[in-house]
Structures are given as structure tokens and as C-alpha cells.
Amino acid sequence: MEKLLELLQSVRPDIDFENEKSLIDDGILDSFDIVSIISEIDDVFDVQIRIAELDPDNFNSIESIQALIDSLKKA
């Protein structure tokens, strides 16, 4: 999860990703942030996030993003 944390902090260094659990629900991340994060995840983790996975619940916390990455790697 350390690699993901570094990735997220490079996109939005002003957010405490380790403690924030409502990144989407509270409007902390906007659509541009999500696009940037998805692009970085695709490059760094060699997974492809599809439209079906663009559920807000998948991006609400670092844990949910990591779970999404893990599930895509297993697929």
C-alpha cells in the first residue's frame, strides 16, 4: 500500500490519504483527480480500470482503491 500512498500523494499532496475515508462522498477528490489517479494506477500497477469499476465506493479511501487494484490483478 506504500506505493499507492506515494502515487496518491503525488496527485494530491494536500490530502491525508491514510486517515480520510470519504474522499468521494465528501467531495475531496474531483473528477480530474480521479482521472489522474486512474492514469497513474494504470501505469504503476499495470492494471486497467474500466468504466464498470468507476464506482465512487472504489475511490473513497486508500483501502478501497487498494482493494480495487488487488481485484484487478487477480482477474
All heavy atoms as a GROMACS GRO file, in nm:
protein
  597
    1MET      N    1   0.082  -0.120   0.000
    1MET     CA    2   0.000   0.000   0.000
    1MET      C    3   0.087   0.126   0.000
    1MET      O    4   0.038   0.233  -0.034
    1MET     CB    5  -0.094  -0.002   0.120
    1MET     CG    6  -0.200   0.102   0.108
    1MET     SD    7  -0.342   0.098   0.218
    1MET     CE    8  -0.384  -0.068   0.241
    2GLU      N    9   0.213   0.112   0.034
    2GLU     CA   10   0.305   0.226   0.036
    2GLU      C   11   0.319   0.288  -0.103
    2GLU      O   12   0.319   0.412  -0.118
    2GLU     CB   13   0.441   0.184   0.091
    2GLU     CG   14   0.534   0.300   0.114
    2GLU     CD   15   0.489   0.394   0.224
    2GLU    OE1   16   0.424   0.350   0.320
    2GLU    OE2   17   0.517   0.514   0.212
    3LYS      N   18   0.327   0.204  -0.204
    3LYS     CA   19   0.340   0.253  -0.341
    3LYS      C   20   0.215   0.332  -0.381
    3LYS      O   21   0.225   0.438  -0.443
    3LYS     CB   22   0.359   0.135  -0.437
    3LYS     CG   23   0.390   0.177  -0.579
    3LYS     CD   24   0.389   0.059  -0.674
    3LYS     CE   25   0.516  -0.021  -0.666
    3LYS     NZ   26   0.525  -0.122  -0.775
    4LEU      N   27   0.099   0.282  -0.342
    4LEU     CA   28  -0.026   0.353  -0.371
    4LEU      C   29  -0.031   0.487  -0.297
    4LEU      O   30  -0.070   0.588  -0.356
    4LEU     CB   31  -0.147   0.267  -0.334
    4LEU     CG   32  -0.284   0.332  -0.352
    4LEU    CD1   33  -0.304   0.378  -0.497
    4LEU    CD2   34  -0.394   0.238  -0.308
    5LEU      N   35   0.011   0.488  -0.173
    5LEU     CA   36   0.012   0.612  -0.096
    5LEU      C   37   0.101   0.717  -0.163
    5LEU      O   38   0.062   0.833  -0.177
    5LEU     CB   39   0.058   0.586   0.048
    5LEU     CG   40   0.063   0.709   0.138
    5LEU    CD1   41  -0.073   0.776   0.149
    5LEU    CD2   42   0.116   0.670   0.275
    6GLU      N   43   0.218   0.676  -0.208
    6GLU     CA   44   0.308   0.769  -0.278
    6GLU      C   45   0.242   0.822  -0.405
    6GLU      O   46   0.252   0.941  -0.436
    6GLU     CB   47   0.439   0.699  -0.312
    6GLU     CG   48   0.526   0.670  -0.192
    6GLU     CD   49   0.649   0.589  -0.226
    6GLU    OE1   50   0.685   0.580  -0.346
    6GLU    OE2   51   0.709   0.533  -0.134
    7LEU      N   52   0.176   0.735  -0.478
    7LEU     CA   53   0.107   0.774  -0.601
    7LEU      C   54  -0.001   0.877  -0.570
    7LEU      O   55  -0.008   0.982  -0.635
    7LEU     CB   56   0.046   0.649  -0.666
    7LEU     CG   57  -0.034   0.665  -0.794
    7LEU    CD1   58  -0.026   0.538  -0.875
    7LEU    CD2   59  -0.179   0.698  -0.765
    8LEU      N   60  -0.083   0.850  -0.470
    8LEU     CA   61  -0.191   0.941  -0.435
    8LEU      C   62  -0.138   1.075  -0.387
    8LEU      O   63  -0.191   1.181  -0.423
    8LEU     CB   64  -0.280   0.878  -0.327
    8LEU     CG   65  -0.359   0.754  -0.369
    8LEU    CD1   66  -0.425   0.689  -0.249
    8LEU    CD2   67  -0.460   0.788  -0.476
    9GLN      N   68  -0.032   1.072  -0.309
    9GLN     CA   69   0.026   1.197  -0.259
    9GLN      C   70   0.091   1.278  -0.371
    9GLN      O   71   0.098   1.400  -0.363
    9GLN     CB   72   0.126   1.167  -0.148
    9GLN     CG   73   0.058   1.122  -0.021
    9GLN     CD   74   0.154   1.080   0.088
    9GLN    OE1   75   0.266   1.037   0.060
    9GLN    NE2   76   0.111   1.091   0.212
   10SER      N   77   0.136   1.211  -0.476
   10SER     CA   78   0.192   1.286  -0.588
   10SER      C   79   0.083   1.360  -0.666
   10SER      O   80   0.107   1.465  -0.723
   10SER     CB   81   0.270   1.193  -0.682
   10SER     OG   82   0.184   1.112  -0.758
   11VAL      N   83  -0.038   1.304  -0.665
   11VAL     CA   84  -0.151   1.368  -0.732
   11VAL      C   85  -0.210   1.480  -0.645
   11VAL      O   86  -0.238   1.589  -0.694
   11VAL     CB   87  -0.260   1.264  -0.769
   11VAL    CG1   88  -0.384   1.332  -0.825
   11VAL    CG2   89  -0.205   1.163  -0.868
   12ARG      N   90  -0.229   1.451  -0.516
   12ARG     CA   91  -0.288   1.550  -0.423
   12ARG      C   92  -0.213   1.547  -0.290
   12ARG      O   93  -0.256   1.482  -0.194
   12ARG     CB   94  -0.436   1.519  -0.399
   12ARG     CG   95  -0.531   1.550  -0.513
   12ARG     CD   96  -0.552   1.698  -0.539
   12ARG     NE   97  -0.596   1.773  -0.423
   12ARG     CZ   98  -0.723   1.791  -0.389
   12ARG    NH1   99  -0.819   1.740  -0.463
   12ARG    NH2  100  -0.754   1.861  -0.282
   13PRO      N  101  -0.100   1.617  -0.281
   13PRO     CA  102  -0.020   1.616  -0.158
   13PRO      C  103  -0.090   1.680  -0.038
   13PRO      O  104  -0.047   1.661   0.076
   13PRO     CB  105   0.106   1.693  -0.197
   13PRO     CG  106   0.070   1.770  -0.318
   13PRO     CD  107  -0.040   1.696  -0.387
   14ASP      N  108  -0.197   1.752  -0.061
   14ASP     CA  109  -0.267   1.821   0.046
   14ASP      C  110  -0.368   1.734   0.122
   14ASP      O  111  -0.428   1.778   0.219
   14ASP     CB  112  -0.340   1.944  -0.011
   14ASP     CG  113  -0.439   1.906  -0.121
   14ASP    OD1  114  -0.403   1.824  -0.209
   14ASP    OD2  115  -0.552   1.960  -0.120
   15ILE      N  116  -0.384   1.609   0.080
   15ILE     CA  117  -0.485   1.521   0.141
   15ILE      C  118  -0.416   1.416   0.228
   15ILE      O  119  -0.316   1.358   0.189
   15ILE     CB  120  -0.569   1.451   0.031
   15ILE    CG1  121  -0.648   1.555  -0.049
   15ILE    CG2  122  -0.664   1.348   0.093
   15ILE    CD1  123  -0.720   1.498  -0.168
   16ASP      N  124  -0.475   1.388   0.344
   16ASP     CA  125  -0.427   1.283   0.434
   16ASP      C  126  -0.494   1.152   0.395
   16ASP      O  127  -0.594   1.111   0.453
   16ASP     CB  128  -0.459   1.321   0.579
   16ASP     CG  129  -0.411   1.217   0.678
   16ASP    OD1  130  -0.342   1.120   0.638
   16ASP    OD2  131  -0.442   1.231   0.797
   17PHE      N  132  -0.438   1.085   0.295
   17PHE     CA  133  -0.499   0.964   0.242
   17PHE      C  134  -0.501   0.849   0.343
   17PHE      O  135  -0.586   0.761   0.333
   17PHE     CB  136  -0.425   0.918   0.115
   17PHE     CG  137  -0.454   1.005  -0.004
   17PHE    CD1  138  -0.364   1.103  -0.043
   17PHE    CD2  139  -0.572   0.991  -0.075
   17PHE    CE1  140  -0.390   1.184  -0.153
   17PHE    CE2  141  -0.600   1.071  -0.185
   17PHE     CZ  142  -0.509   1.169  -0.223
   18GLU      N  143  -0.411   0.850   0.439
   18GLU     CA  144  -0.407   0.742   0.538
   18GLU      C  145  -0.526   0.746   0.633
   18GLU      O  146  -0.568   0.643   0.684
   18GLU     CB  147  -0.277   0.748   0.616
   18GLU     CG  148  -0.156   0.713   0.530
   18GLU     CD  149  -0.027   0.722   0.607
   18GLU    OE1  150   0.016   0.835   0.637
   18GLU    OE2  151   0.029   0.615   0.636
   19ASN      N  152  -0.583   0.863   0.654
   19ASN     CA  153  -0.691   0.876   0.751
   19ASN      C  154  -0.826   0.912   0.691
   19ASN      O  155  -0.929   0.894   0.756
   19ASN     CB  156  -0.654   0.980   0.858
   19ASN     CG  157  -0.536   0.934   0.940
   19ASN    OD1  158  -0.536   0.823   0.992
   19ASN    ND2  159  -0.433   1.016   0.948
   20GLU      N  160  -0.828   0.963   0.570
   20GLU     CA  161  -0.953   1.006   0.507
   20GLU      C  162  -1.028   0.884   0.452
   20GLU      O  163  -0.971   0.803   0.379
   20GLU     CB  164  -0.924   1.106   0.396
   20GLU     CG  165  -1.046   1.163   0.333
   20GLU     CD  166  -1.137   1.235   0.432
   20GLU    OE1  167  -1.090   1.329   0.498
   20GLU    OE2  168  -1.254   1.196   0.442
   21LYS      N  169  -1.155   0.871   0.486
   21LYS     CA  170  -1.235   0.755   0.444
   21LYS      C  171  -1.352   0.792   0.354
   21LYS      O  172  -1.431   0.705   0.317
   21LYS     CB  173  -1.288   0.680   0.568
   21LYS     CG  174  -1.181   0.637   0.665
   21LYS     CD  175  -1.081   0.543   0.600
   21LYS     CE  176  -0.971   0.505   0.699
   21LYS     NZ  177  -0.848   0.469   0.637
   22SER      N  178  -1.366   0.919   0.319
   22SER     CA  179  -1.478   0.964   0.236
   22SER      C  180  -1.429   1.059   0.128
   22SER      O  181  -1.480   1.170   0.114
   22SER     CB  182  -1.584   1.032   0.323
   22SER     OG  183  -1.635   0.943   0.419
   23LEU      N  184  -1.330   1.016   0.053
   23LEU     CA  185  -1.269   1.102  -0.048
   23LEU      C  186  -1.369   1.150  -0.153
   23LEU      O  187  -1.365   1.266  -0.195
   23LEU     CB  188  -1.153   1.029  -0.116
   23LEU     CG  189  -1.034   0.995  -0.026
   23LEU    CD1  190  -0.942   0.896  -0.095
   23LEU    CD2  191  -0.960   1.121   0.012
   24ILE      N  192  -1.458   1.061  -0.194
   24ILE     CA  193  -1.558   1.097  -0.294
   24ILE      C  194  -1.681   1.156  -0.227
   24ILE      O  195  -1.730   1.262  -0.267
   24ILE     CB  196  -1.598   0.973  -0.378
   24ILE    CG1  197  -1.475   0.912  -0.447
   24ILE    CG2  198  -1.706   1.009  -0.480
   24ILE    CD1  199  -1.405   1.002  -0.545
   25ASP      N  200  -1.731   1.087  -0.124
   25ASP     CA  201  -1.855   1.131  -0.057
   25ASP      C  202  -1.845   1.273  -0.004
   25ASP      O  203  -1.943   1.347  -0.006
   25ASP     CB  204  -1.890   1.036   0.057
   25ASP     CG  205  -1.928   0.897   0.008
   25ASP    OD1  206  -1.960   0.882  -0.111
   25ASP    OD2  207  -1.926   0.803   0.090
   26ASP      N  208  -1.727   1.312   0.045
   26ASP     CA  209  -1.710   1.447   0.100
   26ASP      C  210  -1.660   1.548  -0.004
   26ASP      O  211  -1.632   1.662   0.030
   26ASP     CB  212  -1.612   1.444   0.218
   26ASP     CG  213  -1.671   1.375   0.340
   26ASP    OD1  214  -1.793   1.352   0.343
   26ASP    OD2  215  -1.594   1.345   0.434
   27GLY      N  216  -1.647   1.505  -0.130
   27GLY     CA  217  -1.605   1.596  -0.236
   27GLY      C  218  -1.459   1.636  -0.230
   27GLY      O  219  -1.420   1.739  -0.285
   28ILE      N  220  -1.378   1.557  -0.163
   28ILE     CA  221  -1.236   1.588  -0.151
   28ILE      C  222  -1.164   1.567  -0.284
   28ILE      O  223  -1.079   1.646  -0.323
   28ILE     CB  224  -1.171   1.504  -0.038
   28ILE    CG1  225  -1.235   1.544   0.096
   28ILE    CG2  226  -1.021   1.520  -0.035
   28ILE    CD1  227  -1.205   1.452   0.210
   29LEU      N  228  -1.200   1.459  -0.352
   29LEU     CA  229  -1.146   1.434  -0.487
   29LEU      C  230  -1.251   1.472  -0.590
   29LEU      O  231  -1.368   1.439  -0.575
   29LEU     CB  232  -1.111   1.285  -0.504
   29LEU     CG  233  -0.996   1.231  -0.420
   29LEU    CD1  234  -0.979   1.082  -0.446
   29LEU    CD2  235  -0.866   1.304  -0.447
   30ASP      N  236  -1.208   1.540  -0.694
   30ASP     CA  237  -1.299   1.573  -0.803
   30ASP      C  238  -1.272   1.482  -0.922
   30ASP      O  239  -1.184   1.395  -0.916
   30ASP     CB  240  -1.290   1.721  -0.841
   30ASP     CG  241  -1.153   1.763  -0.890
   30ASP    OD1  242  -1.075   1.678  -0.938
   30ASP    OD2  243  -1.124   1.884  -0.883
   31SER      N  244  -1.345   1.500  -1.028
   31SER     CA  245  -1.333   1.410  -1.144
   31SER      C  246  -1.194   1.418  -1.207
   31SER      O  247  -1.141   1.316  -1.252
   31SER     CB  248  -1.440   1.442  -1.248
   31SER     OG  249  -1.432   1.577  -1.289
   32PHE      N  250  -1.133   1.536  -1.207
   32PHE     CA  251  -0.998   1.548  -1.262
   32PHE      C  252  -0.899   1.468  -1.178
   32PHE      O  253  -0.810   1.401  -1.232
   32PHE     CB  254  -0.955   1.695  -1.269
   32PHE     CG  255  -0.818   1.713  -1.328
   32PHE    CD1  256  -0.798   1.699  -1.464
   32PHE    CD2  257  -0.710   1.742  -1.246
   32PHE    CE1  258  -0.670   1.713  -1.519
   32PHE    CE2  259  -0.583   1.756  -1.300
   32PHE     CZ  260  -0.562   1.742  -1.436
   33ASP      N  261  -0.914   1.473  -1.046
   33ASP     CA  262  -0.828   1.395  -0.957
   33ASP      C  263  -0.842   1.246  -0.987
   33ASP      O  264  -0.743   1.173  -0.994
   33ASP     CB  265  -0.863   1.419  -0.809
   33ASP     CG  266  -0.837   1.562  -0.764
   33ASP    OD1  267  -0.740   1.624  -0.813
   33ASP    OD2  268  -0.913   1.611  -0.679
   34ILE      N  269  -0.965   1.201  -1.004
   34ILE     CA  270  -0.990   1.058  -1.030
   34ILE      C  271  -0.926   1.017  -1.162
   34ILE      O  272  -0.862   0.911  -1.169
   34ILE     CB  273  -1.141   1.027  -1.030
   34ILE    CG1  274  -1.201   1.054  -0.893
   34ILE    CG2  275  -1.168   0.885  -1.074
   34ILE    CD1  276  -1.143   0.970  -0.781
   35VAL      N  277  -0.940   1.097  -1.264
   35VAL     CA  278  -0.877   1.066  -1.393
   35VAL      C  279  -0.725   1.057  -1.378
   35VAL      O  280  -0.662   0.965  -1.430
   35VAL     CB  281  -0.916   1.171  -1.501
   35VAL    CG1  282  -0.834   1.155  -1.626
   35VAL    CG2  283  -1.064   1.160  -1.533
   36SER      N  284  -0.666   1.150  -1.305
   36SER     CA  285  -0.522   1.148  -1.282
   36SER      C  286  -0.480   1.023  -1.204
   36SER      O  287  -0.380   0.958  -1.238
   36SER     CB  288  -0.478   1.272  -1.205
   36SER     OG  289  -0.505   1.388  -1.279
   37ILE      N  290  -0.555   0.989  -1.102
   37ILE     CA  291  -0.525   0.872  -1.020
   37ILE      C  292  -0.536   0.744  -1.103
   37ILE      O  293  -0.449   0.657  -1.096
   37ILE     CB  294  -0.617   0.867  -0.895
   37ILE    CG1  295  -0.577   0.980  -0.799
   37ILE    CG2  296  -0.613   0.730  -0.829
   37ILE    CD1  297  -0.676   1.004  -0.688
   38ILE      N  298  -0.641   0.734  -1.182
   38ILE     CA  299  -0.660   0.615  -1.266
   38ILE      C  300  -0.545   0.601  -1.364
   38ILE      O  301  -0.492   0.491  -1.384
   38ILE     CB  302  -0.796   0.621  -1.340
   38ILE    CG1  303  -0.909   0.601  -1.240
   38ILE    CG2  304  -0.802   0.518  -1.452
   38ILE    CD1  305  -1.046   0.626  -1.298
   39SER      N  306  -0.504   0.709  -1.426
   39SER     CA  307  -0.392   0.706  -1.520
   39SER      C  308  -0.265   0.657  -1.452
   39SER      O  309  -0.192   0.573  -1.506
   39SER     CB  310  -0.371   0.845  -1.580
   39SER     OG  311  -0.259   0.847  -1.663
   40GLU      N  312  -0.238   0.710  -1.333
   40GLU     CA  313  -0.119   0.668  -1.258
   40GLU      C  314  -0.127   0.522  -1.216
   40GLU      O  315  -0.029   0.448  -1.225
   40GLU     CB  316  -0.100   0.757  -1.135
   40GLU     CG  317  -0.061   0.899  -1.167
   40GLU     CD  318   0.077   0.909  -1.229
   40GLU    OE1  319   0.168   0.838  -1.187
   40GLU    OE2  320   0.093   0.991  -1.321
   41ILE      N  321  -0.244   0.478  -1.170
   41ILE     CA  322  -0.262   0.338  -1.131
   41ILE      C  323  -0.237   0.247  -1.249
   41ILE      O  324  -0.170   0.144  -1.236
   41ILE     CB  325  -0.402   0.316  -1.071
   41ILE    CG1  326  -0.411   0.380  -0.932
   41ILE    CG2  327  -0.436   0.167  -1.064
   41ILE    CD1  328  -0.550   0.380  -0.872
   42ASP      N  329  -0.292   0.283  -1.365
   42ASP     CA  330  -0.271   0.202  -1.486
   42ASP      C  331  -0.123   0.187  -1.515
   42ASP      O  332  -0.076   0.077  -1.547
   42ASP     CB  333  -0.341   0.265  -1.607
   42ASP     CG  334  -0.493   0.251  -1.603
   42ASP    OD1  335  -0.545   0.179  -1.515
   42ASP    OD2  336  -0.559   0.314  -1.688
   43ASP      N  337  -0.047   0.295  -1.503
   43ASP     CA  338   0.096   0.292  -1.532
   43ASP      C  339   0.177   0.218  -1.426
   43ASP      O  340   0.258   0.132  -1.457
   43ASP     CB  341   0.151   0.435  -1.545
   43ASP     CG  342   0.100   0.507  -1.669
   43ASP    OD1  343   0.049   0.440  -1.761
   43ASP    OD2  344   0.110   0.631  -1.672
   44VAL      N  345   0.153   0.251  -1.301
   44VAL     CA  346   0.235   0.199  -1.191
   44VAL      C  347   0.204   0.052  -1.160
   44VAL      O  348   0.294  -0.028  -1.136
   44VAL     CB  349   0.218   0.286  -1.065
   44VAL    CG1  350   0.286   0.224  -0.944
   44VAL    CG2  351   0.274   0.426  -1.091
   45PHE      N  352   0.075   0.017  -1.160
   45PHE     CA  353   0.035  -0.118  -1.119
   45PHE      C  354   0.005  -0.210  -1.236
   45PHE      O  355  -0.029  -0.326  -1.216
   45PHE     CB  356  -0.085  -0.111  -1.025
   45PHE     CG  357  -0.052  -0.046  -0.893
   45PHE    CD1  358  -0.079   0.088  -0.871
   45PHE    CD2  359   0.006  -0.119  -0.791
   45PHE    CE1  360  -0.048   0.149  -0.750
   45PHE    CE2  361   0.037  -0.060  -0.670
   45PHE     CZ  362   0.010   0.074  -0.650
   46ASP      N  363   0.013  -0.158  -1.358
   46ASP     CA  364  -0.011  -0.236  -1.479
   46ASP      C  365  -0.147  -0.306  -1.476
   46ASP      O  366  -0.159  -0.425  -1.503
   46ASP     CB  367   0.101  -0.338  -1.501
   46ASP     CG  368   0.102  -0.393  -1.643
   46ASP    OD1  369   0.062  -0.319  -1.734
   46ASP    OD2  370   0.139  -0.511  -1.660
   47VAL      N  371  -0.249  -0.229  -1.438
   47VAL     CA  372  -0.387  -0.277  -1.443
   47VAL      C  373  -0.468  -0.173  -1.520
   47VAL      O  374  -0.429  -0.057  -1.529
   47VAL     CB  375  -0.448  -0.297  -1.302
   47VAL    CG1  376  -0.376  -0.408  -1.227
   47VAL    CG2  377  -0.448  -0.168  -1.222
   48GLN      N  378  -0.580  -0.218  -1.574
   48GLN     CA  379  -0.666  -0.126  -1.647
   48GLN      C  380  -0.799  -0.113  -1.575
   48GLN      O  381  -0.872  -0.212  -1.557
   48GLN     CB  382  -0.689  -0.176  -1.790
   48GLN     CG  383  -0.766  -0.078  -1.873
   48GLN     CD  384  -0.779  -0.122  -2.017
   48GLN    OE1  385  -0.760  -0.238  -2.049
   48GLN    NE2  386  -0.814  -0.030  -2.103
   49ILE      N  387  -0.830   0.006  -1.530
   49ILE     CA  388  -0.956   0.033  -1.463
   49ILE      C  389  -1.059   0.067  -1.570
   49ILE      O  390  -1.043   0.162  -1.646
   49ILE     CB  391  -0.941   0.147  -1.361
   49ILE    CG1  392  -0.842   0.104  -1.252
   49ILE    CG2  393  -1.076   0.184  -1.301
   49ILE    CD1  394  -0.810   0.210  -1.150
   50ARG      N  395  -1.163  -0.014  -1.574
   50ARG     CA  396  -1.268   0.002  -1.676
   50ARG      C  397  -1.382   0.090  -1.622
   50ARG      O  398  -1.392   0.114  -1.502
   50ARG     CB  399  -1.320  -0.135  -1.716
   50ARG     CG  400  -1.214  -0.220  -1.783
   50ARG     CD  401  -1.267  -0.362  -1.807
   50ARG     NE  402  -1.163  -0.451  -1.850
   50ARG     CZ  403  -1.078  -0.515  -1.770
   50ARG    NH1  404  -1.086  -0.498  -1.641
   50ARG    NH2  405  -0.986  -0.595  -1.818
   51ILE      N  406  -1.469   0.129  -1.711
   51ILE     CA  407  -1.583   0.214  -1.673
   51ILE      C  408  -1.666   0.147  -1.564
   51ILE      O  409  -1.712   0.214  -1.472
   51ILE     CB  410  -1.669   0.246  -1.798
   51ILE    CG1  411  -1.590   0.337  -1.891
   51ILE    CG2  412  -1.800   0.310  -1.758
   51ILE    CD1  413  -1.655   0.366  -2.023
   52ALA      N  414  -1.682   0.016  -1.571
   52ALA     CA  415  -1.762  -0.056  -1.470
   52ALA      C  416  -1.704  -0.041  -1.329
   52ALA      O  417  -1.777  -0.052  -1.231
   52ALA     CB  418  -1.771  -0.203  -1.508
   53GLU      N  419  -1.575  -0.018  -1.319
   53GLU     CA  420  -1.511  -0.004  -1.188
   53GLU      C  421  -1.510   0.139  -1.136
   53GLU      O  422  -1.456   0.166  -1.030
   53GLU     CB  423  -1.366  -0.056  -1.194
   53GLU     CG  424  -1.356  -0.207  -1.196
   53GLU     CD  425  -1.301  -0.260  -1.327
   53GLU    OE1  426  -1.250  -0.181  -1.408
   53GLU    OE2  427  -1.310  -0.382  -1.347
   54LEU      N  428  -1.570   0.232  -1.210
   54LEU     CA  429  -1.570   0.373  -1.169
   54LEU      C  430  -1.679   0.403  -1.067
   54LEU      O  431  -1.737   0.511  -1.066
   54LEU     CB  432  -1.585   0.464  -1.291
   54LEU     CG  433  -1.466   0.465  -1.385
   54LEU    CD1  434  -1.491   0.559  -1.502
   54LEU    CD2  435  -1.339   0.503  -1.312
   55ASP      N  436  -1.703   0.309  -0.980
   55ASP     CA  437  -1.798   0.325  -0.870
   55ASP      C  438  -1.732   0.413  -0.763
   55ASP      O  439  -1.617   0.389  -0.725
   55ASP     CB  440  -1.830   0.187  -0.813
   55ASP     CG  441  -1.936   0.190  -0.707
   55ASP    OD1  442  -1.936   0.283  -0.624
   55ASP    OD2  443  -2.021   0.099  -0.706
   56PRO      N  444  -1.803   0.514  -0.713
   56PRO     CA  445  -1.743   0.601  -0.610
   56PRO      C  446  -1.690   0.523  -0.490
   56PRO      O  447  -1.590   0.564  -0.430
   56PRO     CB  448  -1.859   0.693  -0.569
   56PRO     CG  449  -1.947   0.697  -0.688
   56PRO     CD  450  -1.935   0.561  -0.753
   57ASP      N  451  -1.754   0.413  -0.455
   57ASP     CA  452  -1.707   0.332  -0.341
   57ASP      C  453  -1.566   0.280  -0.362
   57ASP      O  454  -1.493   0.256  -0.266
   57ASP     CB  455  -1.801   0.214  -0.316
   57ASP     CG  456  -1.936   0.260  -0.260
   57ASP    OD1  457  -1.944   0.371  -0.205
   57ASP    OD2  458  -2.033   0.183  -0.274
   58ASN      N  459  -1.525   0.261  -0.487
   58ASN     CA  460  -1.390   0.212  -0.516
   58ASN      C  461  -1.282   0.317  -0.494
   58ASN      O  462  -1.163   0.284  -0.494
   58ASN     CB  463  -1.381   0.161  -0.660
   58ASN     CG  464  -1.453   0.030  -0.681
   58ASN    OD1  465  -1.472  -0.047  -0.588
   58ASN    ND2  466  -1.496   0.006  -0.803
   59PHE      N  467  -1.322   0.443  -0.475
   59PHE     CA  468  -1.225   0.552  -0.462
   59PHE      C  469  -1.244   0.636  -0.336
   59PHE      O  470  -1.187   0.743  -0.324
   59PHE     CB  471  -1.233   0.642  -0.587
   59PHE     CG  472  -1.194   0.570  -0.712
   59PHE    CD1  473  -1.290   0.508  -0.790
   59PHE    CD2  474  -1.062   0.562  -0.750
   59PHE    CE1  475  -1.254   0.439  -0.905
   59PHE    CE2  476  -1.025   0.493  -0.865
   59PHE     CZ  477  -1.121   0.432  -0.942
   60ASN      N  478  -1.321   0.586  -0.240
   60ASN     CA  479  -1.349   0.663  -0.120
   60ASN      C  480  -1.235   0.664  -0.019
   60ASN      O  481  -1.228   0.753   0.065
   60ASN     CB  482  -1.476   0.611  -0.052
   60ASN     CG  483  -1.588   0.712  -0.054
   60ASN    OD1  484  -1.566   0.831  -0.071
   60ASN    ND2  485  -1.709   0.664  -0.036
   61SER      N  486  -1.145   0.566  -0.026
   61SER     CA  487  -1.034   0.559   0.068
   61SER      C  488  -0.918   0.485   0.003
   61SER      O  489  -0.934   0.417  -0.099
   61SER     CB  490  -1.076   0.484   0.196
   61SER     OG  491  -1.098   0.348   0.168
   62ILE      N  492  -0.800   0.497   0.065
   62ILE     CA  493  -0.683   0.427   0.012
   62ILE      C  494  -0.707   0.275   0.017
   62ILE      O  495  -0.665   0.202  -0.072
   62ILE     CB  496  -0.554   0.468   0.086
   62ILE    CG1  497  -0.430   0.411   0.015
   62ILE    CG2  498  -0.560   0.428   0.232
   62ILE    CD1  499  -0.299   0.464   0.067
   63GLU      N  500  -0.779   0.230   0.120
   63GLU     CA  501  -0.808   0.087   0.132
   63GLU      C  502  -0.897   0.038   0.018
   63GLU      O  503  -0.874  -0.070  -0.037
   63GLU     CB  504  -0.874   0.056   0.267
   63GLU     CG  505  -0.783   0.074   0.386
   63GLU     CD  506  -0.775   0.218   0.438
   63GLU    OE1  507  -0.849   0.306   0.389
   63GLU    OE2  508  -0.694   0.242   0.529
   64SER      N  509  -0.997   0.117  -0.017
   64SER     CA  510  -1.087   0.074  -0.125
   64SER      C  511  -1.015   0.080  -0.260
   64SER      O  512  -1.038  -0.007  -0.346
   64SER     CB  513  -1.215   0.159  -0.128
   64SER     OG  514  -1.188   0.295  -0.149
   65ILE      N  515  -0.927   0.176  -0.279
   65ILE     CA  516  -0.850   0.182  -0.404
   65ILE      C  517  -0.755   0.062  -0.413
   65ILE      O  518  -0.743  -0.002  -0.517
   65ILE     CB  519  -0.772   0.315  -0.415
   65ILE    CG1  520  -0.870   0.433  -0.419
   65ILE    CG2  521  -0.684   0.315  -0.540
   65ILE    CD1  522  -0.804   0.570  -0.403
   66GLN      N  523  -0.690   0.029  -0.301
   66GLN     CA  524  -0.600  -0.087  -0.298
   66GLN      C  525  -0.678  -0.216  -0.324
   66GLN      O  526  -0.630  -0.304  -0.397
   66GLN     CB  527  -0.527  -0.096  -0.164
   66GLN     CG  528  -0.423  -0.207  -0.160
   66GLN     CD  529  -0.307  -0.182  -0.256
   66GLN    OE1  530  -0.241  -0.080  -0.246
   66GLN    NE2  531  -0.284  -0.274  -0.348
   67ALA      N  532  -0.796  -0.228  -0.268
   67ALA     CA  533  -0.879  -0.347  -0.292
   67ALA      C  534  -0.915  -0.359  -0.440
   67ALA      O  535  -0.914  -0.470  -0.496
   67ALA     CB  536  -1.006  -0.342  -0.206
   68LEU      N  537  -0.945  -0.247  -0.504
   68LEU     CA  538  -0.975  -0.247  -0.647
   68LEU      C  539  -0.853  -0.294  -0.726
   68LEU      O  540  -0.865  -0.380  -0.814
   68LEU     CB  541  -1.017  -0.107  -0.693
   68LEU     CG  542  -1.036  -0.087  -0.843
   68LEU    CD1  543  -1.145  -0.178  -0.898
   68LEU    CD2  544  -1.065   0.059  -0.873
   69ILE      N  545  -0.737  -0.241  -0.694
   69ILE     CA  546  -0.614  -0.280  -0.763
   69ILE      C  547  -0.589  -0.430  -0.745
   69ILE      O  548  -0.559  -0.501  -0.841
   69ILE     CB  549  -0.494  -0.198  -0.713
   69ILE    CG1  550  -0.508  -0.052  -0.756
   69ILE    CG2  551  -0.361  -0.257  -0.765
   69ILE    CD1  552  -0.412   0.043  -0.687
   70ASP      N  553  -0.603  -0.477  -0.621
   70ASP     CA  554  -0.582  -0.619  -0.592
   70ASP      C  555  -0.678  -0.708  -0.671
   70ASP      O  556  -0.637  -0.811  -0.726
   70ASP     CB  557  -0.594  -0.647  -0.442
   70ASP     CG  558  -0.485  -0.582  -0.361
   70ASP    OD1  559  -0.381  -0.543  -0.419
   70ASP    OD2  560  -0.503  -0.570  -0.238
   71SER      N  561  -0.804  -0.668  -0.680
   71SER     CA  562  -0.901  -0.748  -0.754
   71SER      C  563  -0.870  -0.748  -0.904
   71SER      O  564  -0.889  -0.850  -0.971
   71SER     CB  565  -1.044  -0.700  -0.727
   71SER     OG  566  -1.067  -0.575  -0.788
   72LEU      N  567  -0.822  -0.637  -0.957
   72LEU     CA  568  -0.788  -0.631  -1.098
   72LEU      C  569  -0.663  -0.716  -1.129
   72LEU      O  570  -0.653  -0.773  -1.236
   72LEU     CB  571  -0.765  -0.486  -1.141
   72LEU     CG  572  -0.889  -0.398  -1.142
   72LEU    CD1  573  -0.852  -0.254  -1.165
   72LEU    CD2  574  -0.989  -0.445  -1.246
   73LYS      N  575  -0.570  -0.720  -1.036
   73LYS     CA  576  -0.450  -0.803  -1.056
   73LYS      C  577  -0.483  -0.950  -1.057
   73LYS      O  578  -0.419  -1.028  -1.127
   73LYS     CB  579  -0.346  -0.772  -0.948
   73LYS     CG  580  -0.273  -0.643  -0.970
   73LYS     CD  581  -0.164  -0.628  -0.867
   73LYS     CE  582  -0.069  -0.518  -0.908
   73LYS     NZ  583   0.050  -0.516  -0.827
   74LYS      N  584  -0.583  -0.990  -0.977
   74LYS     CA  585  -0.622  -1.131  -0.970
   74LYS      C  586  -0.703  -1.175  -1.092
   74LYS      O  587  -0.706  -1.293  -1.123
   74LYS     CB  588  -0.704  -1.157  -0.844
   74LYS     CG  589  -0.623  -1.147  -0.717
   74LYS     CD  590  -0.709  -1.166  -0.595
   74LYS     CE  591  -0.628  -1.143  -0.469
   74LYS     NZ  592  -0.711  -1.146  -0.348
   75ALA      N  593  -0.768  -1.080  -1.155
   75ALA     CA  594  -0.856  -1.112  -1.270
   75ALA      C  595  -0.778  -1.158  -1.391
   75ALA      O  596  -0.664  -1.135  -1.412
   75ALA     CB  597  -0.940  -0.991  -1.305
   0.00000   0.00000   0.00000
